[in-house]
Amino acid sequence: MLEKRNGESEIDSARPEAGARESDGRTDSERLQWLEMRPEDAAEVAELEKVCFHDPWSRASFEAELRAAPVSLCRVLRLGERLAGYMIAWFIEDETHLANIAVAPWARRRGYAQTMLDHLLRECYLRGSRTVVLEVRISNQGAIDFYERNGFVPGGVRKHYYNNPREDALVMVRSLRL
């Protein structure tokens, strides 16, 4: 459950994440928090990006995204002080483009990607988006399955979209019509 506090969202720690034990020993300082990305987060986010992707964005790319608000939505997910994940989305007219979403290897299989996507979808409705679009490596079946479970459908292929290694992207789309 997300609750708003001073413009930030905090995950209610009374509800365990998927795969977590009911009593996982977390203290109040280790609560899962959904926060606006700040300039001082850019270096840490860029380091996680290198761990998660073959063709990573640079620190300068994340810093540029921060300057592009309100078109660019930049968020981090923290468990206490640790970076558990991050997300970048763009709001253009009535379309949202999920540009980047990642979960730290130590934080995977806990429902954190779902938490971030759920937050994005709520923001889409608040901003009047009609569709969400994203690209995913054609070989990343785990991510494709995740997006399909969340109502995304294939919408085309972008040839040679990714580098290192060169690979096509599957374009996935979710309609947000009420």
Phi and psi in degrees as a GROMACS rama.xvg file:
@    title "Ramachandran Plot"
@    xaxis  label "Phi"
@    yaxis  label "Psi"
@TYPE xy
-97.978  137.776  LEU-2
-131.015  143.074  GLU-3
-84.4551  135.756  LYS-4
-143.864  111.966  ARG-5
52.0943  44.6824  ASN-6
78.417  1.23182  GLY-7
-117.111  156.381  GLU-8
-109.494  139.161  SER-9
-123.602  135.817  GLU-10
-79.8136  130.791  ILE-11
-64.8762  113.134  ASP-12
-73.2689  -5.87549  SER-13
-72.0273  -21.0146  ALA-14
-102.333  112.043  ARG-15
-69.0904  152.643  PRO-16
-72.2487  163.61  GLU-17
-56.2538  128.105  ALA-18
88.1328  -8.50093  GLY-19
-87.2898  151.019  ALA-20
-76.3648  155.352  ARG-21
-56.5759  -42.3051  GLU-22
-113.148  95.1574  SER-23
-98.1017  6.62449  ASP-24
78.2098  9.71019  GLY-25
-72.6501  144.083  ARG-26
-94.8738  172.847  THR-27
-57.792  -33.4176  ASP-28
-73.3868  -7.67351  SER-29
-107.551  21.6758  GLU-30
-68.4811  148.498  ARG-31
-76.8368  123.117  LEU-32
-123.018  138.047  GLN-33
-105.818  107.799  TRP-34
-123.997  154.477  LEU-35
-65.381  135.497  GLU-36
-69.2674  137.54  MET-37
-113.981  161.492  ARG-38
-54.4107  -36.1686  PRO-39
-70.7059  -11.0895  GLU-40
-84.3845  -18.4569  ASP-41
-57.3917  -42.1539  ALA-42
-64.9881  -44.4782  ALA-43
-66.4635  -40.6437  GLU-44
-63.891  -42.6191  VAL-45
-63.0227  -35.9928  ALA-46
-65.9394  -42.7541  GLU-47
-64.9815  -37.3707  LEU-48
-56.4987  -41.5462  GLU-49
-64.5435  -33.5758  LYS-50
-73.042  -33.8513  VAL-51
-91.3948  -25.2153  CYS-52
-130.967  146.153  PHE-53
-70.7276  -31.4122  HIS-54
-123.174  71.7475  ASP-55
-74.019  151.787  PRO-56
-71.3686  154.058  TRP-57
-88.3902  166.317  SER-58
-57.6211  -41.3623  ARG-59
-60.7195  -35.2171  ALA-60
-63.3664  -43.6194  SER-61
-66.6901  -39.3432  PHE-62
-62.6382  -38.8059  GLU-63
-64.6806  -39.3931  ALA-64
-61.297  -39.4182  GLU-65
-62.359  -33.6588  LEU-66
-78.2883  -11.815  ARG-67
-92.4261  7.81952  ALA-68
-61.3222  147.133  ALA-69
-90.0458  1.50888  PRO-70
-64.3109  -41.0565  VAL-71
-98.6321  124.909  SER-72
-101.464  117.369  LEU-73
-120.694  119.317  CYS-74
-133.811  151.086  ARG-75
-121.507  151.652  VAL-76
-115.546  120.92  LEU-77
-121.861  139.433  ARG-78
-108.442  103.747  LEU-79
63.1771  -124.768  GLY-80
-92.385  -9.32643  GLU-81
-82.7425  136.628  ARG-82
-76.8734  112.87  LEU-83
-92.3341  -26.6212  ALA-84
-179.638  177.081  GLY-85
-156.033  164.073  TYR-86
-149.589  142.472  MET-87
-126.593  130.141  ILE-88
-137.691  151.028  ALA-89
-116.083  135.984  TRP-90
-110.69  111.354  PHE-91
-128.081  112.882  ILE-92
55.422  -122.243  GLU-93
-105.654  23.5238  ASP-94
-123.488  142.342  GLU-95
-112.745  137.024  THR-96
-115.924  115.192  HIS-97
-79.3025  105.111  LEU-98
-85.5986  -34.8419  ALA-99
-161.539  131.198  ASN-100
-145.23  134.274  ILE-101
-150.634  148.629  ALA-102
-124.392  134.732  VAL-103
-59.9557  143.145  ALA-104
-53.0413  -38.7083  PRO-105
-69.2574  -17.8388  TRP-106
-104.729  4.26901  ALA-107
-73.9575  158.886  ARG-108
66.7664  29.2441  ARG-109
-121.533  5.78221  ARG-110
86.029  10.3003  GLY-111
-71.1593  -37.5477  TYR-112
-62.2729  -40.1226  ALA-113
-63.6439  -41.0207  GLN-114
-58.6717  -46.2937  THR-115
-66.1406  -42.964  MET-116
-65.2807  -41.0718  LEU-117
-59.6177  -42.396  ASP-118
-61.9094  -44.2651  HIS-119
-60.7404  -44.1947  LEU-120
-63.3835  -38.3825  LEU-121
-61.9969  -42.4174  ARG-122
-63.9723  -37.5019  GLU-123
-59.0701  -46.7369  CYS-124
-63.1293  -41.6525  TYR-125
-62.8765  -33.4236  LEU-126
-93.0579  -0.278155  ARG-127
79.4998  23.0209  GLY-128
-68.1425  143.074  SER-129
-100.643  -23.8971  ARG-130
-144.447  156.137  THR-131
-121.944  133.195  VAL-132
-124.927  146.228  VAL-133
-152.227  163.787  LEU-134
-117.117  143.849  GLU-135
-141.488  142.722  VAL-136
-54.431  135.729  ARG-137
-60.9172  -24.1598  ILE-138
-89.3173  -5.42572  SER-139
-89.2487  73.7309  ASN-140
-63.0325  -34.4914  GLN-141
-60.1913  -45.1696  GLY-142
-68.019  -41.0092  ALA-143
-59.9825  -45.0958  ILE-144
-60.3704  -43.4458  ASP-145
-58.1646  -48.8102  PHE-146
-66.3211  -39.2174  TYR-147
-62.3724  -39.8265  GLU-148
-62.0906  -21.3314  ARG-149
-102.735  19.9324  ASN-150
87.7279  8.57681  GLY-151
-84.8543  146.048  PHE-152
-127.667  153.162  VAL-153
-60.5798  138.633  PRO-154
-128.106  5.62638  GLY-155
144.608  -178.394  GLY-156
-131.648  135.382  VAL-157
-103.501  110.705  ARG-158
-65.5281  136.075  LYS-159
51.6142  37.6552  HIS-160
-69.8304  -40.0523  TYR-161
-100.085  150.874  TYR-162
-111.277  164.758  ASN-163
53.8708  66.4385  ASN-164
-84.9309  158.854  PRO-165
-62.3747  128.182  ARG-166
-159.264  151.358  GLU-167
-74.7364  157.507  ASP-168
-112.381  137.033  ALA-169
-87.1188  123.725  LEU-170
-86.0026  128.233  VAL-171
-120.871  143.328  MET-172
-133.69  141.393  VAL-173
-128.788  127.39  ARG-174
-80.6205  141.924  SER-175
-116.006  23.8751  LEU-176
-61.9018  137.962  ARG-177
